[in-house]
């Protein structure tokens, strides 16, 4: 399985800052509320770190999750780590077995089609709305993103290509004033992101994805909502065409 980068280093700095703030002993109510708020933020940042490690495949499906090691690495107590793990369990990214421990969940093949359907339904409608409001500056920004994707694809840089791919789709929805929709999609598509990461090293895959992005932008630029929606729907669905191939190559990461 290919190796991947982990997470934004700034998240680790935030953990350190929150840990210091949370360690101050105070009695007045205002300070108590601040510490409680910092505690919630600490849980969120631990969750973000673990989720990014899982989605990037830095923590591979089936690998154990050791709470003590996480506590030591981040210099935090068990409570926020446990809360973050439970949140990831609710998302299906972590499995907890009372008798045998905690591990990264395998990728659910049966759920991939539903995730693609969910994402496609929300994104294609947003594209329909975007076509009538897109500006010349927006089109230029999208074309710049595609140029970056071609660069990463030609240099076989899967990690930066994935990030550029994410920025492209986020920009489409944000520009369509659907940022809240993107945030929802982003939280639901963990398994789909892990699967997409496995597809990127396939020969020509990154170039094909970039060309599909170009087709979407060209249709938007022509103000043709139907073609743009079809191009986006086809693009999102194409990832499922290699399920059987990847299942044969990485059989132990799927359920």
KAMOBEL-V75561 format. One record per residue. RES is the residue in one letter. D_LAST is the distance of its C-alpha to the last C-alpha in Angstrom with 2 decimals. Layout:
# KAMOBEL-V75561
((RES,D_LAST) (RES,D_LAST))
This chain:
# KAMOBEL-V75561
((X,16.42) (X,19.22) (X,20.83) (X,21.59) (X,24.23) (X,23.55) (X,25.52) (X,28.95) (X,31.46) (X,33.29) (X,30.63) (X,31.57) (X,35.23) (X,34.64) (X,33.06) (X,36.21) (X,38.55) (X,37.02) (X,37.01) (X,40.71) (X,41.52) (X,39.72) (X,41.62) (X,45.02) (X,46.65) (X,48.45) (X,49.80) (X,50.75) (X,48.50) (X,48.02) (X,46.70) (X,44.49) (X,42.92) (X,42.45) (X,40.68) (X,38.42) (X,37.61) (X,36.96) (X,34.66) (X,32.54) (X,32.61) (X,31.61) (X,28.48) (X,27.70) (X,28.23) (X,26.14) (X,23.32) (X,24.00) (X,24.01) (X,20.74) (X,19.04) (X,20.58) (X,19.58) (X,15.87) (X,16.06) (X,18.24) (X,15.84) (X,18.79) (X,16.50) (X,13.50) (X,9.92) (X,10.48) (X,14.19) (X,16.44) (X,18.32) (X,21.90) (X,24.04) (X,27.25) (X,26.57) (X,25.87) (X,29.04) (X,31.04) (X,29.86) (X,30.67) (X,33.57) (X,32.50) (X,32.33) (X,29.32) (X,29.69) (X,28.63) (X,25.76) (X,24.52) (X,25.03) (X,23.10) (X,20.10) (X,20.25) (X,20.40) (X,17.28) (X,15.54) (X,16.88) (X,15.35) (X,11.80) (X,12.14) (X,12.97) (X,12.23) (X,15.45) (X,16.06) (X,19.80) (X,20.31) (X,18.25) (X,18.24) (X,16.35) (X,13.69) (X,12.02) (X,8.70) (X,5.71) (X,5.97) (X,5.04) (X,6.19) (X,7.93) (X,9.75) (X,11.07) (X,13.84) (X,15.02) (X,15.30) (X,17.27) (X,19.39) (X,20.12) (X,21.12) (X,23.07) (X,25.01) (X,26.21) (X,26.97) (X,28.77) (X,31.04) (X,31.86) (X,32.80) (X,35.08) (X,36.87) (X,37.07) (X,38.85) (X,42.06) (X,42.27) (X,41.07) (X,43.78) (X,44.93) (X,43.90) (X,40.35) (X,40.14) (X,41.50) (X,38.90) (X,36.08) (X,37.66) (X,37.94) (X,34.20) (X,33.59) (X,36.04) (X,34.10) (X,30.87) (X,32.77) (X,34.09) (X,30.72) (X,29.32) (X,32.38) (X,32.03) (X,28.34) (X,27.72) (X,24.08) (X,24.35) (X,27.51) (X,26.43) (X,23.44) (X,25.93) (X,28.39) (X,25.91) (X,25.20) (X,28.98) (X,29.64) (X,27.54) (X,28.75) (X,32.29) (X,32.07) (X,31.13) (X,33.49) (X,36.30) (X,35.72) (X,36.19) (X,32.60) (X,31.63) (X,30.37) (X,28.02) (X,26.67) (X,26.16) (X,24.13) (X,21.98) (X,21.60) (X,20.31) (X,17.76) (X,16.26) (X,14.68) (X,11.21) (X,13.33) (X,15.59) (X,13.13) (X,12.12) (X,15.88) (X,16.79) (X,15.00) (X,17.03) (X,20.35) (X,21.33) (X,21.20) (X,24.83) (X,26.56) (X,23.62) (X,25.42) (X,28.66) (X,27.16) (X,25.69) (X,29.11) (X,30.94) (X,28.90) (X,29.95) (X,33.49) (X,33.42) (X,32.51) (X,35.32) (X,37.79) (X,37.26) (X,37.71) (X,40.82) (X,42.19) (X,41.63) (X,39.75) (X,37.20) (X,35.91) (X,35.26) (X,33.71) (X,31.31) (X,30.38) (X,29.92) (X,27.65) (X,25.59) (X,25.23) (X,24.42) (X,21.56) (X,20.13) (X,20.56) (X,17.53) (X,15.41) (X,17.59) (X,15.84) (X,12.20) (X,12.76) (X,14.83) (X,12.51) (X,9.65) (X,12.51) (X,13.72) (X,10.86) (X,8.45) (X,7.90) (X,6.99) (X,3.77) (X,0.00))
